Amino acid sequence: MTGAAPSSEGAPKQVLGLGDATAIIVGLIIGAGIFGTPSIVAGAAGSPAMMVAVWIAGGAFSVIGALCYAELATAYPSAGGEYHFLGRAYGRSLAFLYGWARMTVIVAGSIAVLAYLFGDYFSRVVSLGPHSSALWAGIIVVVLTAVNTVGIREGKATQNLFTFLEASSLAAIAAAGFFFAPDVAPAPPAAPGGEPWYMGAGIGSAMVFVLFTYGGWNDAAYISAEVRDPSRNMARSLLYSIGLITLLYVLVNVAYAKGLGFAAMERSDAVAADLLKRAWGPAGEKIISVMIAISAITSVNGSMIVGARSNYALGRDWPMMRWLGRWDEASGTPRRAMLAQGAIAFALVIFGAIANAGFKGLIEYSLPVFWGFFLLVGVALFVLRARDPGAPRPFRVPFYPVTPAIFVASCAYLLYASLAYHREHALVGLAVLAVGAVVLLVGGRVSDEKA
């Protein structure tokens, strides 16, 4: 797929260093999930040793996927990321559907959900009244959209700051569990029928939630065209960031188990809040509220940086979306794509306030779409190696074809698990793709008539 932007519209500049790219990826991965999923993972895993093992396995899977993405991103650097890879491997129509899904569900939905999470927790610190969560959510979407519209330098500086604060928050949780929480008394056995649904659910269920918590490293592909010396720095930034996050996740989960006791950790509805309350008393609730707010705002900002770039690529290649495909030279950003993304996310915030929609529903209907396209990207590595053998590949995934085959097989299982566990909401995601197919059909026909 070609579709290069006209030179008058500009192109991305290589302005991100190794540290900038690493900070963006860390900010994309570390999110609110680490404050909510550990109790579910612990209950499904069944023992402290197995719990640690699945968190390490999640990091290993993420490294395998990152190596596959590093080859694609360095061989075909583009602000379009996965959209660009899918277009090269399978053609324009599938690439459009992926771009549509990202624009309307995957990224904008994630931004809105995380903005609501920010509002929920920051309202415990500064309440704006009965609709405080929605108001804070709308405010953070508007403010961060404005910051990232000003320019990539302002956006990356914001991301670096909040990523540092976010990692520091996880370190504080680990310290609370290891050093400040009092000794744990043996937990009484659970009452018959009183255990959460996920207790004993198994490793497969645990991995679904672990990999949800690790999600975000793939979005690094969208900044590949803006990273200096991408042949070295893309792979290094992926490995550094995932290695750091795996270490943090393992330490935090061990701290949860030590500070609360494994049985109490399994049954906790708010594991981080319970731990900090036990370690630091009533002030712990305020502290964890600020921590989760920082985590949410970091993920929102990182998602905005990469999400606007996929919208830019969509507009660059499709006449009906051409207004999105303009790169603003002064700011170094796809300004129109950023504003459109902010508008969609803000509309979803309003929808959430009216319909009482939330984090869980949006995640459930987006997961099958997400893992299905992930699988196709993994297969694209094989397709492009066969179809385009002469293309320069500054980085080659090690142990080919075994490494990408493991990635593809894992994605296929996770696609199955997403559909099996969340079938009702998956149908909504499929309906969104169907709308995109209609837009493609009608828009393509109109373009052909005008040609």
N, C-alpha and C positions, 0 to 999 in steps of 0.2 A: 504494500500500500504506500502510495506516495503522498500527495497532498501537502507539499511543503507550503509554508506560509510565504506570501510575497515579501520581498525584502523590505518594502516600505513599512511593513508592520513590525519589523524588528524580530529578534530571536532571543532566547535565554542566554545570559552571560554566565561564565564560570566564575562565580563569586563566592562559593561556599568551600571553605577549607575542611580538612579532616575533622577538626573539632566541631565545626558548625554542623556537618552532616551527622556526626555521631550524636550530638545533642538533639537534633531534630528527630532521629530514629528512636533514641531513648524516650523522648517526650511522646512520640506516637505510641510506643509499646506500653509504657507504664501508665496505667489508667485506674479508674475507680474499681476495676475488677479485682485487683489485689486486696481491696478492703472488703469485698463481698463474697468472692468465690472460694477462699480457703476452707471455710467450714463445710461447704458442699463437697469439695475435693476430698477433704479428710474423711467425711462420712462415707463417700463412695469407695475410697481406697481401703479403709478398714483398719489400718495400722500406721503408726508413725513412720516406719521404714518404707512402707509402700507409698505413703504420701510424699516423702522426700523423693522417692524414685520417679514418680510421675511428673513432679516438677522439673527434675533433671531431664527426663525424657522429653518434656515440652520444649526445653531449651535446645536439646539435640535436634528435634524436628525443625525448630525454627532456624538453626544453623544450616541444616540440609536445604531447607527452602531458600534461605538467604544465598547460599552458594549457587543454586540454580538461577536465582534472580540476578546475582552479580554477573554471571556470564551473559544473560540477556541484556542487562542494563549497560554493560561495557561494550558489547558487540553492536547494540542498537540504541545508543544514548538518545533519549528523547524526553521532552516534558510530558509526553503522553503515557509513559510507563507501560502498564499492562495493556492499555488500549492500543498502544503502538505494537506491542508484541503479538497480540491477538489478530490485529489487522494484517500483519505480515504473514502470519501462519495460516489464517483461515479466511481472510478476505474482509471486505469493508462492512458487510452487513452484521457479522458477529461482533466486530469492533464497535459498531454503533450501539448495539444492544448493551454491550458492557458499559460504554460511556453513558448511556441513558440510565442504566441501573445505578451507577456511581452518583450521577448528578441528582437523581430523584429519591434514592433510597439509601444507598450504602454510606455515602459521605455526609450529605445534608442531614440525613436521619441521625447519624452518629453525633454530628455537631449539636443538633437539637436535644438529643437525649443527654449528652454530657453537660450541655448548658443547664438543663433542668436539674441534673445532679448537683451542679455547682449551686444553683438556686436553693435546692433543698437544704444543703448543708450550710451555706453561707447565711441563710436566713436564721440559723441558730445563733449566729454571731451578731448580725445586724438585720433585724426584721423590718420589712417594708409594709407590713400589714397582712390582711387575709390572703392576698394574692402575691405574697412576697416571692415565692419560688419562681412563678411565671415572670414577674417583673425583673428579678435578677437574671433569669435566663435570657430574656430579651435584651437586657442591658449588655450582657457579656457578648452576645452575638454581634450586636451593633458595634461595640467598642473594638473587639478583636478584628472584625471585618474592616473597620476604619484603619486600624494599625497596619494590617497587612496590605491594604490598598495603597497606603503611603509609599511602601517599598519593601523589597526583600530584606534590605539591611535592617530596617526597623523590625520586621517580622522575625528575623533570625535572632536579633538581640533579645527580644521578648521571650523567644523559645529557650534560648540559653539560660536566661535568668530563672524562668519557672522550672526548667528541667533540673537545675541545681537545687532549687527549693524542694522539688518533688523527691529527688533522691535522698536529700537530707531528711525528709519526713519518714521515709522508709527506714533509714538508719536509726531514727529516734524510736520507731516502733520496735526494731530489733533490740535496741538498748533497754527499752522498758521491759521486754519479755525476759531478757537474759539477766539483767542486773537489778531492776527496781521492783518487779512484781514479787509479793511474798510467796512463800512455799505453798504448793497446792496440796490440799487434802484429797484423798481418794474420792472420786465422784460416785454417788449412789447409782445403782443400776436404773436404767430407764423403765418407766411403767409400761406394761404391755400395751401395744398399739400407739405409744406416744412418741415413737421415733419419727424423724422427718422422712419423707419419701425416698431421699437419696441414700439413706443408710444402707450400706452393703450393695449399692447399685452396680459396683464393679469398675474395673479399670477403664473400660470403654467410655462409660459415663464421665469418669473423672477426667479423662483426656479431653473430652469436649469442652469442659469448663476451663481446664488448664490452658488449652490452646486459644480459647477465647481471651484469656487474660494475657497471653503472649501476643495477641493480634496487633498488627500495625507495622511490623518490620517490612512487609511487602511494599508499603507505600514509599519506601526509600527509592524505588524505581522512578518515581515521578520527579525527583530532584537530580537524576543522573546527568542531565544535560547542564546542570548548574554547579557541579562539583569539579573543583580543580584537580587535574591529573586523575581522571576517573578510573583509568586502568589499575591504579594502585589504591586509590582512596575509597572507591565504592566498596570493594570487598573488605578492606580494613575497617571501615566505619560500621559495616554490618556485623562483622565478627566482634569488634570491640563492644558495640552497644548490646548485642545479645548476650555476650559473655558476662558483662556487668549486670544485666538485668537478671540472668539466671542466678547469679550469686546473691543478689538482693532478694529475689523471690524465695530461694531456699532458706536464707537466713531469717526472713520475716516469718515464714511458715513454722520453722523450728521455734522461733520466739513465741509465736502464738501458742504452740503446743506446750512449751515450757512454762509460759506465764499463766495460762489458763488451765492446763491439763488437757490431754488429748480428748477425753470424753466430753469435757465442757466445750472445747473447740468445735467438736462435731455438731453440737446442739446449739451453738450460738447463732443468733440472727444478725448480729453486728459485731463480728469478732474483734475488729480493731478497737471499737468503742469499749467493749468489755475489757479488753486488755489494758487500755490506758486508764480506765476507771479503777481497775484493780491496782494498777501501779501508782497512779497519781491522784486518785480520788475524784471528786466532782469536776475538778478542772480538766480532767481527761476528756470529757465530752466536748468542751470548747476546743481543746487542742486537736482532737481528731476531726472535728468539723472543719477547721482551717486546713488540715492536711488533705482531706478529701476534696475540698474546694480547690486547693492548689493543683491536685492531681487532675481534676476535671478541666480546669482552665488550661492546663498544659496540653492535654489531649485535644481540646477544642482548637487551640492555636495551631498545633501541628497538623491536625486534619484540614484546617483551612488552607495552610500553605500548600499541601499536596493536592487537595481536592480541586482547587481552582485550576491547577495545571492540567488535570484530566478534562475539565470542562473546556479549557483553552484548546486542547488537542481535538476535541469533538467539533468545536466551531471551526477550526482550521481546515477540517476535511469535508465538512458537509455544508452545502450552500444554505440549507434551511436553518442552520445554526451559526452562520457566518459571523454574526455580531459578537459571538463569544470568542472568536479566534483572533483577537487583536492583542498583541503584546505591547505594553506601554513602556517605551524606552526610558522615559524620565524616572519612573518608579522602579523599573526592573521587574514588573509583575504583570500577569494577565488581569488587568484591572477590571475589565467588564466581567470576566468569568468569576472573579472574586466577589464582585457586587451581586451577581446573579446567585451565586452560592449562598451568600449571606441572606438574600431575600427569601430563597427557598427555606433555609434553616429557620429564619424568623417566622415565616408562615407556619412551619411545623410547630414552633413554640406556641403560636396562637392556637393552632389546632389542638395541641396538647392541653391547653388551658380550657378549651371549650368541651372537648371530648374525654377529658381525663385519661388520655393516652399516656404511656410512660415507657421507661427504659426496657422493660421485659418484652413487651409486645413488639417493639421495633427490632430488637435484637433477634427475636425468634423468626420473624418473617424475612429478615435479611440474611440469616445464616446459610440456608440452602443455596441462595443466589451467590453468596460470597464463595462458598466451597466449590460450587460447580464451576465458576470461572477460574478459581485457583487451580482446579484439576486441569482445565484446558490450557492454562499457562504452562503447567508442567509438561503436558504433552507437546506444547509448542516448541519446547527446547529440542525435542527429538525431531520434530517436523523441520525446523529451521536448520539444524545440523545437516539433515539430508538434502534439503532444497537449496541451501545456500552455503555449501562447504567452503567456498573461497573467501567468505567474509572474514575480516580481521576479528579475532577474538582475544583481546588483551588478557582476559581472565577466562580460563576454562574450568568448569566444575570438575573437581577431582573424582577419580574412580568412576568415570562415565563408562557404561550407562547405568551402573548400579545405583549411584546416588540419586539421580532424577527419577529412577524407577521407584525407589522407596518413597520419594516425595509424592509421586502420582498415586501410588497405592494408598498412602495415608490420606490424601485428599478424597479419594473415592470412598474410603470408610467413613470419613467425617461428613461427607455429603449424605451418605446413607443414614448415619446417626442423626443428623439434623432433620431429615425428612421423617424418620421414625419417631423422634421425640417431639417434634413440633409441626405435625402435619397440617393442622388447621391454619396456623399462621403462615406456613410455607405457601399455601395457596394464594395468599395475598401478595407475596413476593412474585409468584408466577404471573399474577394478574398485572402487576406493574410492568413486568417484561412484555406481556402481551400488548399493553398500551404502547410501549416503545416500538414494538413491531408494527403497530398500526401507523404510528408517526413516521416510521421508516418507509412504509409502503406508500402512504399518501404524499409525504414530502418528496420521496424519490420520483414519484409519478409527475408531480407538479414541476420539478426541476427538469425532467425530460421533456415536458411539453414546452417549457420556456426556452430550451436549448435550440 
